[in-house]
Amino acid sequence: MCRRIITHNMHHDVAVPMILDPVIVDAIPCANPLRTQFHRCEVAPNPPFTWMLNTPVENCPYHSCCVPEVEEEFCHKLTADVDEDDEDAIEASEPEQCEDFILEHHHERLPYFGNEYVNPEAVPATWRFLGRIRGRNPDWFLGFAHDGKFRANWEEKCFAECEKLYILKNDLDLLYAAVQDLMDRALWDMAQTARAQYLRAGEKLHEQMKLVFDLFEWAVEPCNLCER
């Protein structure tokens, strides 16, 4: 698969979190490399004079407080069709020409005017330092047992469900805290209602954990279609 990798150097953390491991209780959230969130704020990238040799700051189509870096990676399928001695053809190649093309997003913290952990009170930024897969670590899952042409679609589906898993887990934690608070204040009727919501949320989380587990189980078990 060919990839265009955009690293977003930003003041604000807009990475989309997901949980890849449905079994571990305290699994470390990772950023979904297939998505970024549109973001507009009053913080601009560092002014040009703060960059070496007045390097111009390229505008990011997704974020206002971002300095993007773009990399291209080509797979053997695309390069095999290009004459190695034809420099013009190589330079004219685009990763989007590949049938297995992937657009990848990563996010790095951009210091606020050179101060790594300082932001004005009006524009607070809490950086989560989510785990990162692909890009620097392209072989994040070596157990994929199917033909490589199925991997991109599997990752897209799997990452989307892992995002839901992250949301449901956090919802459950919030509901648990609400139940505990109501019980501490002896608001028994309200606590029972909140407890019922907590139990329903737990069932949804369990179903989502099973769904993510099944996606990984499919990935590691070769099928008849791949063996043909």
Sequence and secondary structure as in RCSB ss.txt:
>XXXX:A:sequence
MCRRIITHNMHHDVAVPMILDPVIVDAIPCANPLRTQFHRCEVAPNPPFTWMLNTPVENCPYHSCCVPEVEEEFC
HKLTADVDEDDEDAIEASEPEQCEDFILEHHHERLPYFGNEYVNPEAVPATWRFLGRIRGRNPDWFLGFAHDGKF
RANWEEKCFAECEKLYILKNDLDLLYAAVQDLMDRALWDMAQTARAQYLRAGEKLHEQMKLVFDLFEWAVEPCNL
CER
>XXXX:A:secstr
  EEEEEEEESS    EE   SS TT   EE TT    B  S     GGGSGGG      SSBSSEEEEEEEE  
HHHHTTS TT HHHHHH  GGGSTT EEEEEEEE  BTTBTT   TTS       B  BTTBTTS TT  S GGG
HHHHHHHHHHHHHHHHHHHHHHHHHHHHHHHHHHTT HHHHHHHHHHHHHHHHHHHHHHHHHHHHHHHHHS  HH
HH 
